[in-house]
Amino acid sequence: ECKIKPLILDNAAKKEPYQISDLIEESLAPAPSRVVNNKPNVFIYLSDALRADHLGCYGYDRPTSPVIDEFAKEATLFEHAFATTNWTRPSVASILSGLYISTHGAIGREDQLEDWPLLIPEALKAHGYATCNIIANSNVQEEFGFTQGVDHYRFKNNASAFWVNDRLDDFLAKQNPNNPVYAYLHTVEPHAPYSAPAENKARFDRGFKGACDGSIESIDEFGTLSPKFSRDDIEHLIDLYDAEIYTNDLAFGEFLKLLKRNNRYENSIIIFIADHGESFTEHGVFTHGVSLMQTELFVPLIIRFPDGAQSGEQIAAPVSLIDIYPTIMAQTAVAAQLPYNLPGYDLSNLDHYPDRNLFSEALIEEGPHLSCVIDKAGYKRVTEYYGFHKKDVTDKLVGLWHIENDPGEQNDLSAIMKAHAAYDDQLTAKSILTQRDLRGKFTTKPAKKTTLTEEMKEQLRALGYLK
């Protein structure tokens, strides 16, 4: 049972004491009368490594997300949203380019996002938007190609979400209120290290004493493949993770408030997402970047459309993070001049969701090389298609599951549905070839590599990406 204790916060942005009920009320209070822009503002708020099933609005039974839950009531919640991969850089590259990872190519630890894909901020800037990136994860900093089309860029590795909010407030204060803005906000909570403020940890501390304290050093000691955790270890880590989610929830409340203070709330598309989830040994792996199981692919996607259109809708159809790009283009009426077709769809068109297959890949060096399809019949097929194989781990990560009937992926159907598994393997192979063929129209070379400075290496180590 979760121990919930009364809490008064020292708000890092305003230095005022807040009860959580006050924060929810103020962040979701009616916004002031807005200045009418020709086009809606666009805000993408990303909570790194946040799995959807740890939010109340997605059915979680712990109070990790009171602000997000209330926000979802006046927005559109997508019940089954999936990332294109299982770690930050290629996932965010898919969000901003609208392309699957075998097309954009930003896959490895040193890979850059190349300049040939037209990113969301580039398309919007060409139509009068002031554009902004505020980043707390070094994987998507300028050196890796993520500032194309960005006017204003701020980066501080592993900074708090309240720091991100303050930088956004500064940016908005300098903008002409009659001009539309775009802001991509990459907050790092609940990504490891799990280091929420002590008072937030106390809210979720059920008394488990774990050997792993949630620091990067401790996580590295246990490892991500078949870590030797006790049940107490896992429950302790989940308590720390949930405290991180709660901390970000508070910051999200401050984010909504500052939009209203700046008259940028009503006439805006506000997108709350994660880039990937987090595993807690459900299939023998820990953290992320290792598997394509639901724990790492199932992410929140909540969109408040301008003026609260379609508020309260809950969409059951499976969707992908590649759908964000065409949704923004449709909402802003921007016709991006793309020399290729985007694979995603406009999520605001609720009456015309396509019957389609969704794809994901995992291609990093230290884990299994996996491919995945979620097919039209609701089956999810994960297969290892080359490279790595560690039998005691990889065998748990490949198979065929019906994810509606078996969301925990406990009943592998591949042995009794061999034909279906083989058919899905053909779908995946065709998709990857199609993606690579599209890439081949613009470059025949592997992704450009970034030479990592010692500072960059230290930044990546601080988030567990380098040893």
Secondary structure, DSSP 8 states (H G I E B T S, - for coil): -------EEE-TTT--EEEHHHHHHHHTS--------SS-EEEEEEETT--GGGSGGGT-SS-S-HHHHHHHHTSEEESSEE-SSSSHHHHHHHHHH---HHHH---STTB---SSS--HHHHHHTTT-EEEEEES-GGGSGGGTTTTT-SEEEE-TT--HHHHHHHHHHHHHTS-TTS-EEEEEEE-TTSSS----HHHHHHH--S---S--SSHHHHHHH-SBS----HHHHHHHHHHHHHHHHHHHHHHHHHHHHHHHTT-STTEEEEEE-S---EESTTSBEESSS--SHHHHEE-EEEE-GGGTTTT-EE-S-EEGGGHHHHHHHHHT-----SS--S---TT-GGG-----EEEEE--TTS-EEEEEE-TTSEEEEEEEES---HHHHHHH-EEEETTT-TT--S--TTT-HHHHHHHHHHHHHHHHHHHHHHHTT-SS---B----HHHHHHHHHTTS--
